[in-house]
Amino acid sequence: MPINKCSNESLSEFVDTSDEWISKRSGIKNRYFVSDGETTSDMAYNASCIAIKNANINKNDIDLIIVATTTPDHTFPSTATLVQKKLGINAVSFDVQAVCAGFIFALSVAKSMMSEKLYNNCLIIGADSMSKLLDWNDRSTSVLFGDGAGAIVLQKFECNKNIYDDWGILSNVIHSDGNFYDLLKTNGGVSSNQSTGFIEMTGKEVFKHAVDKLSSSFEEVLTFSKKNIDEIDWLIPHQANQRIILAVAEKMKIDINKVISTVKDHGNTSAASIPLALHKAIRTNKVKNGNLIGFNAIGGGLSWGASIVRIGKPQLL
């Protein structure tokens, strides 16, 4: 996370809002903002170093880097190539853009590419500097977002036994529907007005679609994985709004005590929110090796999806 922490009280000094107003509508208490000169690739690099260290592998073993971001350092080249440069390694590197659903899309792309037997260690990063897209005169959106980055390492293991059949990424589903393009977007773009623009959101409609599509996509992925909701150890949803998280848990009939929520600590960090929540859950000893984890997310497009992952690896005898 960036070092600049901004509480609701601090935000209310320059935005027409209050802690009570933000907390009631979103559950958010704090968020972090990048410093002057700090970029998305800086946060992505820092998250990468932590992920590689936790995976206990040599950075040179990374042969694939996928960065999920909607706030790249530059229009081109990809932020992933900057991360590769900062790490000083040789790896195929590129970005994916599905806004808040980016991490789920990156997982799906990584699994497909690693299944081709060309890649063995993939670094997946969700990183966004959402503060760069905020209109501080629009309190309906500016209070919701923060900056951050999180990363994981996917490793491919092969052996003669079937011990890995129920480990790693068991299944993914991803969807997009451009009919809802205008519900959550920026009012700028390179080919439209040569501007990054500010976030615009139709809040009530996004809320409705979020609850419906987060729930339905997770039901899909459960079916593909041949799992039922009771087998899930933890659900780690996109951290956008506590009210959405609670509504999805209720609709899916999953015990709220099995749902990881960190949105109060960092706000909506877009593609970074799921890996950030996963990192905290591991660090606080909630998520453990062998746990069955569910992810689901929705973002602009609209784009959404879900994944089921058996985290870690078997303890071989």
C-alpha positions as CSV (number, residue, x, y, z in Angstrom):
1,M,0.0,0.0,0.0
2,P,1.1,3.6,-0.5
3,I,2.1,5.4,2.7
4,N,-0.4,8.2,2.5
5,K,-3.4,7.1,4.6
6,C,-6.6,9.1,4.3
7,S,-9.4,8.6,6.8
8,N,-13.0,9.7,6.3
9,E,-12.4,12.6,8.6
10,S,-9.4,13.7,6.6
11,L,-11.3,13.3,3.3
12,S,-14.1,15.5,4.7
13,E,-11.6,18.4,4.8
14,F,-11.7,18.8,1.0
15,V,-14.8,16.8,0.0
16,D,-18.3,17.7,1.0
17,T,-18.9,14.5,3.1
18,S,-18.6,13.0,6.5
19,D,-17.5,9.8,8.2
20,E,-21.1,9.0,9.0
21,W,-22.2,9.5,5.4
22,I,-19.3,7.3,3.9
23,S,-19.5,4.6,6.5
24,K,-23.3,4.1,6.2
25,R,-23.2,3.8,2.4
26,S,-20.0,1.9,1.9
27,G,-18.4,0.6,5.1
28,I,-15.2,2.4,4.2
29,K,-13.2,4.1,6.9
30,N,-9.8,4.6,5.3
31,R,-8.0,4.6,2.0
32,Y,-4.4,5.2,0.8
33,F,-3.2,7.5,-2.0
34,V,0.0,7.4,-4.0
35,S,2.6,10.1,-3.3
36,D,3.7,12.7,-5.8
37,G,5.8,10.8,-8.4
38,E,4.7,7.4,-7.1
39,T,3.2,5.3,-10.0
40,T,1.2,2.2,-10.5
41,S,4.3,0.2,-11.5
42,D,6.0,1.3,-8.3
43,M,3.2,-0.3,-6.2
44,A,3.1,-3.3,-8.5
45,Y,6.9,-3.8,-8.1
46,N,6.7,-3.6,-4.3
47,A,3.8,-6.1,-4.2
48,S,5.7,-8.4,-6.6
49,C,8.8,-8.5,-4.3
50,I,6.5,-9.6,-1.4
51,A,4.8,-12.3,-3.5
52,I,8.0,-13.7,-4.8
53,K,9.5,-13.8,-1.3
54,N,6.4,-15.5,0.1
55,A,6.5,-18.0,-2.7
56,N,10.1,-18.9,-1.8
57,I,11.2,-18.9,-5.4
58,N,14.0,-17.1,-7.3
59,K,12.7,-14.1,-9.2
60,N,14.5,-15.4,-12.3
61,D,12.1,-18.4,-12.3
62,I,9.2,-16.1,-13.2
63,D,8.5,-16.6,-16.9
64,L,5.2,-14.8,-17.2
65,I,4.0,-11.5,-15.7
66,I,0.4,-10.3,-16.0
67,V,-0.6,-7.0,-14.5
68,A,-4.3,-6.2,-14.1
69,T,-4.7,-2.4,-14.1
70,T,-6.9,0.4,-15.5
71,T,-4.4,3.1,-14.5
72,P,-1.1,2.3,-16.3
73,D,1.9,4.5,-15.9
74,H,1.7,5.3,-19.6
75,T,-0.8,4.7,-22.4
76,F,1.8,2.3,-23.7
77,P,3.9,0.3,-23.3
78,S,2.3,-2.0,-20.7
79,T,2.9,-1.5,-17.0
80,A,3.9,-5.2,-16.8
81,T,7.0,-4.5,-18.9
82,L,8.0,-1.8,-16.4
83,V,7.6,-4.3,-13.5
84,Q,9.7,-6.8,-15.5
85,K,12.4,-4.1,-15.9
86,K,12.4,-3.2,-12.2
87,L,12.6,-6.9,-11.3
88,G,15.5,-7.3,-13.7
89,I,14.2,-10.6,-15.1
90,N,13.3,-12.2,-18.5
91,A,9.5,-12.9,-18.7
92,V,6.7,-12.5,-21.1
93,S,4.9,-9.4,-19.7
94,F,1.6,-7.7,-20.5
95,D,-1.5,-6.0,-19.0
96,V,-5.1,-6.9,-18.9
97,Q,-7.9,-4.4,-18.4
98,A,-11.2,-5.3,-16.9
99,V,-11.2,-2.6,-14.2
100,C,-12.3,-4.1,-10.9
101,A,-12.7,-7.6,-12.4
102,G,-9.1,-7.5,-13.7
103,F,-7.6,-9.9,-11.2
104,I,-10.2,-12.6,-12.0
105,F,-9.6,-12.0,-15.8
106,A,-5.8,-12.3,-15.2
107,L,-6.2,-15.6,-13.3
108,S,-8.2,-17.0,-16.3
109,V,-5.6,-15.8,-18.8
110,A,-2.8,-17.2,-16.7
111,K,-4.4,-20.6,-16.3
112,S,-5.0,-20.9,-20.1
113,M,-1.4,-19.9,-20.9
114,M,0.1,-22.2,-18.3
115,S,-2.0,-25.1,-19.5
116,E,-0.1,-24.8,-22.8
117,K,3.0,-26.0,-21.0
118,L,5.0,-23.0,-22.0
119,Y,5.1,-21.3,-18.6
120,N,5.8,-22.5,-15.2
121,N,5.8,-19.5,-12.8
122,C,3.4,-16.7,-13.4
123,L,3.4,-13.4,-11.4
124,I,-0.1,-12.0,-11.3
125,I,-0.5,-8.4,-10.1
126,G,-3.5,-6.3,-9.5
127,A,-2.5,-2.6,-9.2
128,D,-4.4,0.6,-9.6
129,S,-3.9,4.3,-8.8
130,M,-7.6,5.1,-8.7
131,S,-7.1,8.5,-7.1
132,K,-5.9,9.7,-10.6
133,L,-9.4,9.2,-11.9
134,L,-11.4,10.9,-9.1
135,D,-13.4,14.1,-9.4
136,W,-13.2,15.5,-5.8
137,N,-16.4,17.5,-6.5
138,D,-18.3,14.3,-6.9
139,R,-18.7,12.8,-3.5
140,S,-20.7,9.9,-4.7
141,T,-17.6,8.4,-6.3
142,S,-14.5,10.1,-4.8
143,V,-15.1,8.7,-1.3
144,L,-15.1,5.1,-2.5
145,F,-11.7,4.6,-4.1
146,G,-8.1,4.2,-3.0
147,D,-4.8,3.2,-4.4
148,G,-2.9,-0.1,-3.9
149,A,-1.4,-3.3,-5.4
150,G,-1.4,-7.0,-4.5
151,A,0.3,-9.9,-6.2
152,I,0.4,-13.7,-6.2
153,V,2.6,-16.3,-7.8
154,L,1.1,-19.2,-9.7
155,Q,3.3,-22.3,-10.1
156,K,2.9,-25.3,-12.2
157,F,3.7,-28.7,-10.7
158,E,3.7,-32.0,-12.5
159,C,4.0,-35.5,-11.0
160,N,2.9,-39.0,-11.8
161,K,0.4,-39.1,-9.0
162,N,-3.0,-37.3,-8.9
163,I,-2.2,-35.3,-5.8
164,Y,-2.6,-32.0,-7.6
165,D,-5.9,-32.7,-9.2
166,D,-7.8,-30.7,-6.5
167,W,-5.2,-28.0,-6.1
168,G,-4.6,-24.6,-7.6
169,I,-7.1,-23.0,-9.9
170,L,-10.0,-25.4,-10.1
171,S,-12.2,-23.3,-12.4
172,N,-12.8,-19.8,-13.7
173,V,-15.7,-18.0,-15.3
174,I,-15.6,-14.6,-16.9
175,H,-18.3,-12.5,-18.6
176,S,-18.7,-9.1,-20.2
177,D,-21.8,-7.2,-21.4
178,G,-21.2,-3.9,-23.2
179,N,-24.9,-3.0,-23.0
180,F,-24.1,-1.8,-19.5
181,Y,-21.0,0.2,-20.7
182,D,-22.3,3.5,-19.5
183,L,-23.1,2.4,-15.9
184,L,-19.5,2.7,-14.8
185,K,-16.9,4.4,-16.9
186,T,-14.7,7.5,-17.2
187,N,-15.7,10.5,-19.2
188,G,-12.4,10.6,-21.1
189,G,-10.2,8.4,-23.3
190,V,-7.2,8.6,-25.7
191,S,-9.3,8.3,-28.9
192,S,-12.3,10.3,-27.6
193,N,-10.8,13.4,-26.1
194,Q,-7.1,12.7,-25.3
195,S,-7.9,12.7,-21.6
196,T,-8.0,10.1,-18.8
197,G,-11.2,11.5,-17.6
198,F,-13.0,11.1,-14.2
199,I,-15.0,8.2,-13.0
200,E,-18.8,8.3,-13.5
201,M,-21.1,5.8,-12.0
202,T,-24.8,5.1,-11.8
203,G,-24.7,3.8,-8.3
204,K,-28.0,2.1,-7.8
205,E,-27.8,0.2,-11.1
206,V,-24.3,-0.9,-10.4
207,F,-25.3,-2.1,-6.9
208,K,-28.1,-4.2,-8.4
209,H,-25.9,-5.7,-11.1
210,A,-23.1,-6.4,-8.7
211,V,-25.2,-8.4,-6.3
212,D,-26.8,-10.4,-9.1
213,K,-23.7,-11.0,-11.2
214,L,-21.3,-11.7,-8.4
215,S,-23.8,-14.3,-7.1
216,S,-24.6,-16.0,-10.4
217,S,-21.0,-16.2,-11.5
218,F,-20.0,-17.9,-8.3
219,E,-22.8,-20.4,-8.7
220,E,-21.4,-21.1,-12.1
221,V,-17.9,-21.7,-10.9
222,L,-19.1,-24.0,-8.1
223,T,-20.9,-26.1,-10.7
224,F,-17.8,-26.3,-12.9
225,S,-15.6,-27.2,-9.9
226,K,-18.2,-29.8,-8.7
227,K,-18.2,-28.1,-5.3
228,N,-21.0,-26.8,-3.1
229,I,-21.0,-23.6,-1.1
230,D,-20.5,-25.4,2.2
231,E,-17.1,-26.7,1.0
232,I,-15.7,-23.2,0.5
233,D,-13.4,-22.3,3.4
234,W,-13.3,-18.6,2.5
235,L,-15.0,-16.2,0.0
236,I,-12.8,-13.2,-0.9
237,P,-15.0,-10.9,-3.0
238,H,-14.0,-7.7,-4.7
239,Q,-13.7,-5.1,-2.0
240,A,-15.9,-2.3,-3.3
241,N,-18.7,-1.8,-0.8
242,Q,-19.6,-3.5,2.4
243,R,-23.3,-3.4,1.6
244,I,-22.6,-5.3,-1.6
245,I,-20.5,-7.9,0.2
246,L,-23.2,-8.5,2.8
247,A,-26.0,-8.7,0.1
248,V,-24.0,-11.2,-2.0
249,A,-23.3,-13.4,1.1
250,E,-27.0,-13.4,2.0
251,K,-28.0,-14.3,-1.6
252,M,-25.5,-17.1,-1.8
253,K,-26.4,-18.3,1.6
254,I,-22.8,-18.4,2.8
255,D,-21.9,-17.9,6.4
256,I,-20.7,-14.3,6.7
257,N,-18.0,-15.4,9.1
258,K,-16.4,-17.2,6.0
259,V,-16.3,-13.9,4.0
260,I,-13.1,-11.9,4.0
261,S,-13.8,-8.1,4.1
262,T,-11.1,-5.5,4.2
263,V,-12.9,-2.7,2.3
264,K,-13.0,-0.6,5.5
265,D,-9.2,-0.5,5.5
266,H,-8.4,0.6,2.0
267,G,-11.6,1.3,0.0
268,N,-12.1,0.2,-3.6
269,T,-8.7,-0.4,-5.0
270,S,-10.1,-1.9,-8.2
271,A,-7.9,-4.8,-9.5
272,A,-5.8,-4.7,-6.4
273,S,-8.7,-5.4,-3.9
274,I,-8.8,-9.2,-4.0
275,P,-5.0,-9.8,-3.8
276,L,-4.8,-7.2,-1.0
277,A,-7.6,-9.0,0.9
278,L,-6.0,-12.4,0.3
279,H,-2.6,-11.0,1.6
280,K,-4.2,-9.8,4.8
281,A,-6.1,-13.0,5.3
282,I,-2.9,-15.0,5.0
283,R,-0.9,-12.6,7.2
284,T,-3.6,-12.8,10.0
285,N,-3.6,-16.6,9.8
286,K,-7.1,-16.9,8.5
287,V,-6.4,-18.5,5.2
288,K,-4.1,-21.5,5.4
289,N,-2.4,-23.9,3.1
290,G,-5.0,-26.2,1.5
291,N,-8.0,-23.9,2.0
292,L,-10.6,-23.8,-0.7
293,I,-11.0,-20.1,-1.6
294,G,-13.6,-18.4,-3.8
295,F,-13.0,-15.1,-5.6
296,N,-15.6,-13.0,-7.4
297,A,-15.5,-9.5,-8.8
298,I,-17.3,-7.1,-11.1
299,G,-16.1,-4.0,-12.9
300,G,-16.8,-1.6,-15.7
301,G,-17.8,-3.0,-19.0
302,L,-19.7,-4.5,-17.3
303,S,-17.2,-7.3,-16.8
304,W,-17.4,-9.9,-14.0
305,G,-16.3,-13.4,-13.0
306,A,-15.4,-15.8,-10.3
307,S,-12.7,-18.4,-9.5
308,I,-12.3,-21.3,-7.1
309,V,-8.7,-22.0,-5.9
310,R,-7.2,-24.5,-3.6
311,I,-4.4,-22.3,-2.2
312,G,-0.9,-23.5,-1.5
313,K,0.4,-27.0,-2.3
314,P,0.2,-30.5,-0.9
315,Q,2.7,-31.4,1.8
316,L,4.4,-34.2,0.1
317,L,5.7,-37.2,2.1
